[in-house]
């Protein structure tokens, strides 16, 4: 299978002792949808922040590229 591009919204919530904790990533059709999901999650209060991330993946081979952080919203940890 050929490599494909995946865009995801990764929400963050407050965990124990106020630590920023990653939530469940949401796969999006494109970067614009990721931006809309981030804005909606912050406005609804379901997340304190989030990253919109793009990766190139060959899911059949289990090969995933390094994430490219497209944007950050609200309170997020620094990308590593």
C-alpha positions as CSV (number, residue, x, y, z in Angstrom):
1,X,0.0,0.0,0.0
2,X,1.2,3.5,-0.7
3,X,2.0,6.0,1.9
4,X,-0.9,8.3,2.9
5,X,-1.1,11.6,4.7
6,X,-3.1,11.7,8.0
7,X,-4.2,14.8,9.8
8,X,-5.2,14.5,13.4
9,X,-6.5,16.7,16.2
10,X,-4.9,15.8,19.5
11,X,-6.8,17.3,22.5
12,X,-5.4,17.9,25.9
13,X,-7.2,18.0,29.3
14,X,-6.1,18.6,32.8
15,X,-5.0,15.5,34.7
16,X,-4.0,14.9,38.3
17,X,-2.3,17.8,40.0
18,X,-3.0,20.1,37.0
19,X,-0.8,18.3,34.6
20,X,-1.6,18.6,30.9
21,X,-2.7,15.2,29.7
22,X,-3.2,14.0,26.0
23,X,-6.6,12.8,25.0
24,X,-7.7,10.5,22.2
25,X,-6.6,11.7,18.8
26,X,-9.3,12.4,16.2
27,X,-8.6,11.7,12.6
28,X,-9.6,14.6,10.3
29,X,-10.1,14.8,6.5
30,X,-7.8,17.8,6.2
31,X,-6.0,20.5,8.2
32,X,-9.1,22.9,8.0
33,X,-11.2,20.2,9.7
34,X,-8.6,19.8,12.4
35,X,-8.6,23.6,13.0
36,X,-12.4,23.5,13.3
37,X,-12.4,20.6,15.7
38,X,-9.8,22.4,17.9
39,X,-11.8,25.6,18.0
40,X,-15.0,23.7,18.8
41,X,-13.4,21.6,21.6
42,X,-11.9,24.7,23.3
43,X,-15.2,26.6,23.0
44,X,-17.2,23.7,24.5
45,X,-14.7,23.3,27.3
46,X,-14.0,19.7,26.5
47,X,-10.3,20.4,26.1
48,X,-7.9,23.0,27.5
49,X,-5.8,22.9,24.3
50,X,-4.9,20.8,21.3
51,X,-2.5,20.3,18.4
52,X,-3.3,19.7,14.8
53,X,-0.8,17.3,13.5
54,X,0.1,15.8,10.1
55,X,1.9,12.5,9.6
56,X,2.8,10.4,6.6
57,X,2.0,6.7,7.2
58,X,2.1,3.3,5.5
59,X,-0.4,1.7,7.8
60,X,-0.1,-1.7,6.1
61,X,3.7,-1.9,6.8
62,X,3.2,-0.2,10.2
63,X,5.5,2.6,9.2
64,X,4.7,6.1,10.6
65,X,6.7,9.2,9.9
66,X,7.6,12.0,12.3
67,X,4.7,14.3,13.2
68,X,4.5,17.8,11.7
69,X,2.8,20.2,14.1
70,X,0.5,22.4,12.0
71,X,-0.9,24.5,14.8
72,X,-1.4,24.7,18.6
73,X,-4.5,25.9,20.3
74,X,-4.9,26.9,24.0
75,X,-2.7,25.2,26.6
76,X,-0.5,22.5,25.1
77,X,2.9,20.9,26.1
78,X,5.9,21.7,23.9
79,X,6.4,19.3,21.0
80,X,9.3,16.9,21.6
